[in-house]
Amino acid sequence: MNGPVRTSTRDIARAAVRAELAQVAFDLFRREGFDRVTVNDVAAAAGVSRSTFLRYFGSKEEAVLGAVDAQGEQLAAALRARPSDEDDWTALRRALGAIVEYHRQDPAGALAVSRLIMETPALCARSQEKQNGWRPALAQALAERDRRPGRDGAPQPTALGPSVRAAAALNCLNIAVDHWTASDGRLDLDDLLDEAFAALTPQ
């Protein structure tokens, strides 16, 4: 019988070290400025060697954006889990609740990360690159939804359709987060996402 996959002690320890290094790097970037801090600076602040830091993060950008990859996987999984009777646009909006939850659980931390990314061209570019990497998985999840039983009566999308909808949803997310960040977290991210999605909903 197959049981749940157990996380090894080694994996737990590695995740803890990775999280600690990321926090040291982030604190240093906020204090000194991202462009002024080198990998050597981060390693020294964390009390590890440069090679040790690079075993956990391939670059200083990854120390800030490492969690973005996991968010993409969570979003694709959330999209696959949406009810089959939802239209794709609604399913995409509801799936983005997984990203909203991250901001809700630690609004101060999420706001600090968003500000750092917005203020740092290198991080903006790398973040956009990572999100572009989400699109194929989201498009595939949408295509899988269209092949589910019970959706046979729905018009089949063109090959471009799922990719276009995935890209549009991510743009809505980015614009909503930008406005949320500009408001210092005072605006509700869910409401901003609803407004962004409504702007692209056919009247």
N, C-alpha and C positions, 0 to 999 in steps of 0.2 A: 504494500500500500504506500502510495506516495504521500509524504507529509510535507508540511511547510518547510521551505528552505531555511536552514539555520545560519545565522550570521556568526562567523568564527570570531574568536577572541582577537585574532590578528587583524581581522577586518575592522572590528570595533576600535582597536587601538589606532589603526591607521587613520580612520575617520576622525578620531579625536585629535590626532596630531595635525591633520589637514585643517580641521576647523580652527585650531589654535594658531597655526601659521597664517591662515587667512585673516584672522582677527588682528594679529600683530601687524600684518601688511596694511590692512585697511586703516587702522589707527594711525599708522605712519603716513599713509597717503593723505589722510585728512589733515594731519598736523603740518606736514612739510610740503604737500603738493605732489600729485602723482608723478609729474615729469621730473621732479627733482630727486626722487627716490630711486635708487638702483636695487637690483636683486641682491647685491652684496650688502646694502644697507638693511634690507628686510631680514636677511639671514643673520646679520650681526645683532639686530634688535631682538630676534627670536632666540638667539643663542645657539644657532646651528650653522653648519657649513653651507656654502653656496650650493654644493652638489646635493646636499640633503634637501634644501628647499626645492631644487629643480626636479627632485624625484617625485615631489608632490604636485608641483605646478610647473608647467613648461615655460611660463613667463610670468611677469608681474601682473599682466592683464588677467591671466587665468586665476590669480589669487582673489580678484574681485568678482570675476564672472564665472567661476567654476560651477556655481549652483545653477546657472542658466541652462546647462545641458539637461540637468534633472528636471527642470521645469518643462522643457519641451517634451520629454518622455511622459511626464504626468499629464500634460495637456492632451497628447494623443490618446493616452489610456482613458482619460475622462470623456473624450469625444466618442470613443468606441463604446463606452458604457451608456451613452444617452439612449433614451427610448427610440425605437425604430419609427414611431409615428411622428416624431418631430421633424420638421423641415431642417435642412442642413444649416441654415443661417441661425435658427433658434438653437440648434444643438451646439454650434460653435460658441454662441454667446454663453450658454449654460456651462459648457466645458471650461470656459475662461474663469469660472468661479474658483478653480484650483489655483490660479495665479492671484486672484483677489484675496484668497484666504491667506496667502503668504504675507501680503501687505497688512491684512487685518491682525494677524498674530503678533507681528512685531512692527507696528507702524513707524516707530522712531528709527529702527534699523533699516527698514525698507526705504524710508525717506532719505536717510543718509547715503545709502547706496545709489539711489536714483539721482540725487544731487551730484555725487561724484562722477557718475557716468555722463550726465548732461554737461558738466563743466570740463570734461576731459575728452578732446577729440579722438584720441587713440582708443579710449574705452567705448565711446559712441560707435566708432567704426567696427570694433570687435564685437560689441553687443549686437549690432545690426547683422553682422556676418553670421553670428550664432543663430539668431532668429531666422535668418534665411535658410539655415539648415533644418529648422523645424518644418518648413513648408512641405517637403516631400512626405513626411510621416503624417501630417495632418491631411494632405490630399489623399493619401492612401487610405486613411481612416474614413474619409468621406466616401471614397469609391467603394469601400467595403460595406458601408451603410446602404449604398444604393443597390447592392446585390442581396440584401437581406430579404428573407421571406416576408411578405406583407407589403413590400414596396414595389411589387411588380407593375402596379398600375401607374407608378410615377414615371414621368419622362426621364429617359436616361440622359445624363449630362454628357457634354462633349468632353474630350480629353483635357481641355483647358479649364473646364468648369470648376472642378475641385481645387485646382491650384490657385485659380483666381479668387475663389471664396476664402481659401486659407490665408492668402496674402492680404486680402481686405480685412479679415478678422484681426490679423496681427497688427495692421496699421491702426485699426480702431483701438486696440490695446495700447499701442505706443502713444497715441494722441491722448488717450484718457489718462495714462500714467504721467505724461508731461504736464497736463493740466492739474492733476492731483499734486504733483511735486511743486508746481508753481504756487499752489494755494497753501503750501506748507502742511499738506495733509488734512486741511480743514474740510475740503469737499469730499463727498462720498464717492469712492472709486466705482462702486456698483452703479450709482446713478450716472456717472460720467460714461461708463461703458454702454449703458442703455441708450444714452443720448447719441453716442458715436454710432452704434449699430442702427439706431432709428434713422440717422441721416442717410444711410445706404439702403434702407428698406423701401421697396416700391410702394408708392402711395396709391 
